Amino acid sequence: MIDGLAAIGLDDKEQRFYLAALELGSAPVTAVAGRAGVTRTNGYDLLARLERRGLLTQVDGAGGARQVVPADPEILIREWERTRSMLDDVVPQLRSLFNRSPRRPRVRFHEGAEGIQRAIWATLECRSGRLLGILSMHELMETPGPHWMAQYIAERVRRGIRLDVVRSHSRETQTIWPGSADELRELRYAPPGIDLGMTAYLCDDTVTYVSSRRENYALTIESPELAALQRALFTSLWQAAGAAR
């Protein structure tokens, strides 16, 4: 509970005061403050802050004494839903400002198997719904491995993201991931003599490179200029590639 309350923005004293109010059910501020281990003065301050969150309220009790009464904790979920609804409206507007603002490329280095997984999974945030890929199958079978990749593919299909992918026969290890309408994947093979030894994904303005297990890293670069270049190179390779048989 403590971790959960901290995650929604309650500090240590607010947590103690709120939990004390929940345990007591209905009690004067002094009683709640005493149970929470804070002074009476701090108790009134904490009460005011928690009232603003809708977590606590005051009512008139017997004899006119004011009582602290907690609201149903279900209010936390309703508060989160209101926040999520607000963010759904405002984030696209913020992104439009972000995309128009001049900025340097954002470069992120992801080390190790977990870093590679994070980098590849992030390609599922593809806003255009179309992902371009150069897949080095031998390297992907090593890291992140076929089981993890199966989960990734299932999530890509669930999100409705199409994948145009080029592979090279020299890096094939087994007959898997063919072109498939059900899995939203079109596969072509690079011309003979072209060895695609690294994996690369392109979506929107972001290019993600994935190394072999020997070098064991992924590199994500968010750059409109680099993405445009990578898209042009992919298009040339795609047109030269042959349809999978």
PyMOL commands that set and color helices and strands:
alter all, ss='L'
color gray80, all
select helices_A, chain A and resi 2-7+12-24+29-36+40-52+62-64+75-100+112-125+137-142+146-158+169-171+224-240
alter helices_A, ss='H'
color red, helices_A
select strands_A, chain A and resi 56-60+66-70+106-111+130-134+162-167+185-189+199-203+206-210+217-222+242-243
alter strands_A, ss='S'
color yellow, strands_A
deselect
rebuild
show_as cartoon
